[in-house]
Amino acid sequence: MRSAMKLKWLGHASVMIEAGGKIIYIDPYQGEYDRKADIIIVTHGHGDHLNQPKISMARKDDTIFVAAKSCAKEISGRVIPMEAGQKQRLDGIEIETVHSYNHKRFRSPGVPFHPKGQNIAVIIRSEGKTIFHASDTDFIPEMKTLPAIDVALLPIDGTYTMDVSEAAEATMAIKPKTVVPIHRRESNVKDFQRQVEAKSGIKVLALSRGEEVTI
């Protein structure tokens, strides 16, 4: 019998997933980490995604790390480096990596904040559910070819990632059952919700920081 899969938004791009009796953290940076991680996923090496103090709070001796190859060497312990296009199965939980990058937002001319190949976005499958965490990205063509997604976690802040309107476009392309806006900063979550719900039957779940839901 499948158990319930739980999702908690911890703030920024930080998420906790409970599935298959395991605790998974993605990009621990904000929030509390009183429940120790079986798996920690790090999508790239920026300090608001790979945060050593939070990782130290979240980890235990046998925590398994899945990390973008670009930053895997910065993490100690059992680390599995991954690039887009790979899959890994850990204790009944499947993690698939796909592309995540900027093509519209640049640090300087021709230098994107998140170059292609630096980040990984992740698709997590467990308990008959599929969750997609986009990491820091623009709306990119690869989103149009993702598999069926139950819950999509998409950034909407617009500085280093998609803005509200682009994230709404991405939602239309991905067609998840539910979308959760993350990496928000001061962006207008209600505007995002209006844009998505005006064009689709997709449920927008605007979680409060620390809020946990069963999916």
C-alpha positions as CSV (number, residue, x, y, z in Angstrom):
1,M,0.0,0.0,0.0
2,R,1.3,3.4,-0.9
3,S,1.7,5.9,1.9
4,A,0.9,9.6,1.6
5,M,3.5,11.9,0.0
6,K,4.0,15.2,1.8
7,L,5.5,18.4,0.6
8,K,6.6,21.4,2.7
9,W,7.8,24.7,1.4
10,L,10.5,26.0,3.7
11,G,11.1,29.3,1.9
12,H,13.0,30.5,-1.2
13,A,13.7,27.4,-3.2
14,S,14.0,25.1,-0.2
15,V,11.6,22.2,-0.1
16,M,11.1,19.1,2.1
17,I,9.5,16.0,0.6
18,E,8.4,13.0,2.7
19,A,8.0,9.9,0.6
20,G,8.5,6.2,1.1
21,G,9.4,6.7,4.7
22,K,12.3,9.0,3.6
23,I,13.0,12.7,4.2
24,I,14.2,14.6,1.1
25,Y,15.4,18.2,1.2
26,I,16.0,20.2,-2.0
27,D,18.3,23.2,-1.8
28,P,18.3,23.6,2.0
29,Y,18.7,27.4,2.7
30,Q,15.7,28.7,4.5
31,G,13.5,27.1,7.2
32,E,14.0,24.6,10.0
33,Y,15.7,21.3,9.6
34,D,14.7,19.4,12.7
35,R,14.0,16.2,10.8
36,K,17.2,14.8,9.4
37,A,17.6,14.1,5.7
38,D,17.9,10.7,4.1
39,I,18.5,12.5,0.8
40,I,19.6,16.0,0.1
41,I,19.4,17.4,-3.5
42,V,21.5,20.4,-4.4
43,T,20.6,21.9,-7.8
44,H,23.6,24.2,-8.1
45,G,26.4,25.9,-6.2
46,H,25.0,29.3,-5.5
47,G,24.9,30.1,-1.7
48,D,21.1,30.3,-1.6
49,H,20.9,26.7,-2.9
50,L,24.1,25.1,-1.6
51,N,24.3,26.5,1.9
52,Q,26.8,24.7,4.1
53,P,25.4,25.7,7.5
54,K,21.9,24.5,6.6
55,I,23.3,21.3,5.1
56,S,25.1,20.7,8.4
57,M,21.8,21.1,10.2
58,A,19.9,18.8,7.8
59,R,22.3,16.0,7.3
60,K,23.0,12.9,9.3
61,D,25.9,10.4,9.0
62,D,24.4,8.4,6.2
63,T,22.6,11.1,4.3
64,I,22.9,10.7,0.5
65,F,23.6,13.8,-1.6
66,V,22.5,14.2,-5.2
67,A,24.2,17.3,-6.5
68,A,24.8,19.0,-9.8
69,K,28.2,17.9,-11.1
70,S,29.3,21.5,-11.2
71,C,29.2,21.8,-7.4
72,A,29.4,18.2,-6.1
73,K,33.0,18.5,-4.9
74,E,31.9,21.2,-2.5
75,I,29.9,18.6,-0.5
76,S,31.4,16.0,1.8
77,G,30.1,12.5,2.4
78,R,28.3,10.2,0.0
79,V,27.7,12.4,-3.0
80,I,26.2,11.4,-6.4
81,P,27.1,14.0,-9.1
82,M,24.5,14.3,-11.8
83,E,24.0,16.1,-15.0
84,A,20.9,16.7,-17.0
85,G,19.6,13.6,-18.7
86,Q,20.5,11.1,-15.9
87,K,18.4,9.0,-13.5
88,Q,19.2,7.6,-10.1
89,R,17.1,5.3,-7.9
90,L,17.6,5.5,-4.2
91,D,15.5,3.3,-1.8
92,G,12.5,3.3,-4.1
93,I,12.7,7.0,-4.9
94,E,13.6,7.8,-8.5
95,I,15.4,11.1,-9.3
96,E,15.7,12.2,-12.9
97,T,17.7,15.3,-13.8
98,V,16.8,17.7,-16.6
99,H,18.1,21.1,-17.8
100,S,17.7,24.4,-15.9
101,Y,19.4,27.6,-17.1
102,N,19.1,31.2,-18.1
103,H,19.0,32.4,-21.7
104,K,17.4,35.8,-21.0
105,R,19.1,36.9,-17.8
106,F,22.7,37.9,-17.8
107,R,25.4,38.7,-15.2
108,S,27.2,40.6,-18.0
109,P,26.8,40.7,-21.7
110,G,26.8,37.1,-23.0
111,V,27.3,35.7,-19.4
112,P,24.0,34.2,-18.0
113,F,23.5,34.0,-14.3
114,H,22.9,30.3,-14.7
115,P,24.7,28.9,-17.8
116,K,23.4,25.8,-19.4
117,G,25.0,22.8,-17.8
118,Q,25.6,24.4,-14.4
119,N,22.2,23.7,-12.8
120,I,20.1,20.6,-12.6
121,A,16.3,20.6,-12.3
122,V,14.9,17.4,-10.7
123,I,12.0,15.1,-11.3
124,I,11.2,13.0,-8.2
125,R,9.0,9.9,-8.5
126,S,7.6,8.1,-5.4
127,E,4.3,6.9,-4.1
128,G,2.8,7.1,-7.6
129,K,3.5,10.8,-7.7
130,T,5.8,13.0,-9.7
131,I,7.3,16.3,-8.5
132,F,9.3,18.7,-10.6
133,H,11.6,21.3,-9.0
134,A,12.9,23.7,-11.7
135,S,15.8,25.3,-9.8
136,D,16.9,28.7,-11.0
137,T,15.8,29.0,-14.7
138,D,14.1,30.9,-17.4
139,F,11.2,29.4,-19.3
140,I,13.2,27.1,-21.5
141,P,12.2,24.9,-24.5
142,E,13.0,21.7,-22.5
143,M,10.0,22.4,-20.3
144,K,7.7,21.6,-23.2
145,T,8.9,18.0,-23.3
146,L,8.7,17.1,-19.7
147,P,6.8,13.9,-18.7
148,A,3.5,14.0,-16.8
149,I,4.0,16.1,-13.6
150,D,1.7,16.1,-10.6
151,V,3.3,19.0,-8.8
152,A,5.6,21.6,-10.4
153,L,7.7,23.9,-8.2
154,L,8.6,26.9,-10.3
155,P,10.5,30.1,-9.5
156,I,8.7,33.4,-10.2
157,D,10.9,36.2,-8.8
158,G,12.1,37.6,-12.2
159,T,15.6,38.7,-11.2
160,Y,17.6,35.5,-11.7
161,T,14.7,33.3,-12.8
162,M,11.4,33.5,-14.7
163,D,9.1,36.3,-13.7
164,V,5.5,35.9,-12.9
165,S,4.3,36.0,-16.6
166,E,7.0,33.7,-17.8
167,A,6.3,31.2,-15.0
168,A,2.7,31.2,-16.0
169,E,3.7,30.4,-19.6
170,A,6.0,27.7,-18.3
171,T,3.1,26.3,-16.3
172,M,0.9,26.1,-19.4
173,A,3.7,24.3,-21.2
174,I,4.4,21.8,-18.4
175,K,0.7,21.1,-17.7
176,P,1.1,19.9,-14.1
177,K,-1.9,19.1,-12.0
178,T,-0.7,21.6,-9.4
179,V,1.9,24.3,-9.4
180,V,3.6,25.8,-6.4
181,P,5.4,29.2,-6.8
182,I,8.8,29.3,-5.1
183,H,11.9,31.6,-5.2
184,R,9.4,34.4,-4.9
185,R,11.1,37.3,-3.2
186,E,8.7,40.3,-3.6
187,S,6.9,38.9,-6.6
188,N,3.1,39.0,-6.8
189,V,1.9,35.5,-6.1
190,K,-1.8,36.4,-6.6
191,D,-1.0,37.8,-10.1
192,F,0.7,34.5,-10.9
193,Q,-2.4,32.6,-9.6
194,R,-4.7,34.8,-11.7
195,Q,-2.7,34.2,-14.9
196,V,-2.6,30.5,-14.5
197,E,-6.2,30.0,-13.4
198,A,-7.5,32.3,-16.2
199,K,-6.0,30.0,-18.9
200,S,-6.2,26.5,-17.3
201,G,-7.7,24.2,-14.7
202,I,-4.3,23.9,-13.1
203,K,-4.4,24.3,-9.3
204,V,-2.1,27.0,-7.9
205,L,-1.0,26.2,-4.4
206,A,0.6,29.3,-2.9
207,L,2.0,27.8,0.3
208,S,3.0,29.9,3.2
209,R,6.6,29.5,4.5
210,G,6.7,26.3,6.5
211,E,3.3,25.1,5.3
212,E,3.0,21.3,4.7
213,V,0.5,19.6,2.4
214,T,-0.3,16.0,1.4
215,I,-0.2,15.4,-2.3
